[in-house]
Amino acid sequence: MGDLGPARDETREMDLYYREREWRFVPSGLNLISGIIEPVGDNFLYKFTRSDINMIVAPNNDSRTRVVEFLSSLSASPDMRLKAFAQSPIPVICYDELRRW
């Protein structure tokens, strides 16, 4: 999504990790053994729960609307893990709202 602007300490320097906007999981043998992930074809399924996510940042308001609609649609899922995403809504903010912090 690009840079958020100057460093948090109000200097003109850029944050060292300004391009790191997401967490990524890297499949490993330990993840497979522990059951955190399971192979699905050429990919992996990560079994995260609602409590693993604090917030979703969408690039714009249209994307935010689509994400909220998708999460709401999970209330019809037979999978209780997915249904929890609709029962306890995740805050979804727009990229520009990050400047408020």
N, C-alpha and C positions, 0 to 999 in steps of 0.2 A: 504494500500500500504506500510505500514511500516513507519519507522522513516526517516526523511529527514536529520538527522545528528545533530550536535551541535546547541545550541540555537543561535539566531541571534546576541546576544551580544558578540559572540566569546568566551564565557566561555566554560568550559567542561560540564556544566549542559545541560540536555535535555530540550527542550521546554515543558512547562506544558501541552500543548494541542496537542502534536505531533501526536496523533492518530486520531484527529478530522480533517478529510480531506473532509468533505462534509456537506452540510446543509440538514436537514431533516425537513419536515413539518409534524406536528402531527395534525390529524383531530380533530376538536372540534366543538361544537355546533355553536359557533360564525362564524367559517369558513363556515359552511353549510348555516347559515342564510344570511351571506354577499354574498354568491354565489362564493366565491373563490374556493371552492371545490364542487364536486357533487358526490354522491354515484353511483358506477358502479359495480353491483353485490356485492361481498364481499370487494371490493377495493374502492378507491377514485380517482377521476380525478382532478388534480390540473390544473387550467387554467392560467398557467404562459405564459408570452409573451417573445419575443426575448429580449426586454430591461431588463428583469429580470436576464439575464445571461451575465456575463462579460467574462468568459473564461471556457474552458473545459480542464481538465488535463487527458490525457490518459496514461496508464501504460507503453506503448511501441509504437514504430513507426507503427507497424501493426495495432494496435488498433486505433491509430490516423487516419490512412488512412481510416479505416472502418467508423469511426465517421464522417469524412469529407464527404465521399461518401453518407452516410445516410442523412446528413444535406442538401447536394446538391440535393438529390432525392426529397426533400420536395417541390421543385419548381413546381412539377406536382400536388401537393395537391390542391383539391378544397377548402380546409379550409384556409382562408386568414391568420389566426393566425399562422398556420404551414408554409405557403408559405413565411412568413416574415423571417423565420430562414434561408432560402436559399437566399433570396434577400439581407440580411445583414449578411454575414458570421461571425460566432463566432470564435474567435481565439482558435485553438485547439493545445495545446502544449504537448510534451512528458514529462513524469515524470523527466527524467534526465535533461531536460532544466531548471527545477526549480532551480538548483544549480547556474545558471547564475545570479540570483538575490541575 
